[in-house]
Amino acid sequence: MQEIKQIIEILELNTQIISQIPSVYQRTQEALRTAQQARTKAEELEVALDESLKLQSHYAKLLNMHDGGKRIGFKTTEEWINRLKEIKKIAA
């Protein structure tokens, strides 16, 4: 998320500097809009992941209570992502 914010800041600065060159200015404006859309989408996905994690943890707890299993519930999305990396579901 921080990287996207930095890209947006750089693009905004570039927009100010190169506003005198119409074609470059237009392409920079388009890149800025794309980066802002990516940031919005990333923020939405973070919320969705947080909500999904709450459900996963809740159901793990319920199922463990029901059958005495040892399903893992995660407190943070970072813990969940680290576990997925550990079991190689996502790249480390």
N, C-alpha and C positions, 0 to 999 in steps of 0.2 A: 504494500500500500504506500509506503514511504517513497519508493522509487517512482511510482506514478505521480505523486505530488511534486517530486523534484522535476520530472519531465514537464509537467504543466507549468511550473515556475520558469523553467528555461524557455519553453515555447512562448510564454507570455512576454518574457524579456526580448526574445527574438522578434516577436510581433512588433514591439515598440521600435526596435532598432531598424528593422527592414521594411517598415511601412512605406518607405519611399520607393521600393521596388515592387510593383504590382503583382507580378507572377509569383515571386517568392513569398510575398505577403499572403497571397491567396492560399498557397500550399501550406504555409505555416498555420494559418487560421484553420484549415481543414485538419491538420495534424493535432492542433489544440482541441478542436471539437471531438476528435476521435479519442484523445487521451482523457478528456473529461467524461465521455461516455464510458470508457473503460473503468475509470475510477468509480462512477456510479454503479456499474455492474458489479465491480469487486465488493463494494460496500453492501450491495443487496445479497451477494453470495455469502458474505461473512455473517449476515443476520440469519440467512437460511441455514447455514452450517451450525450456528449457535443453537437455533431452534431444533434442528435435527439431533444434535448432541443431547439436548435435554430429553427428547423422546427416547433416544437409544439408552441413556442412563436409567431412565424411569422403567423402561421395559426390562432391562437387564436385572434391575432390583426386584421387580415383580416376579419374573421368571425364577430367579434364585430363591425367592420366598416360597414359590409354588413347588419347585422340584429339588431344592437344595443344591442347585448348580453353582458354578463359580464363574459366572459371566462377569466381564469387566465393565464397570461404569466409569466414565471419564468426567473429571471436574471441569476441564477446559478443552477448548478445541486444539490447543497446542499439544496436550497430552494425547488426544485422539490422533492427530497428525503424526506425532512421533511413533505411536504404536503402528500406524499404517506403514510408516517407513521401516520400522523394525521387521514387520512381516512381509516387506517388499511389495506392498500393494501400490505404493507411490515411490518415486525416486527420492533417494536421500540427498 
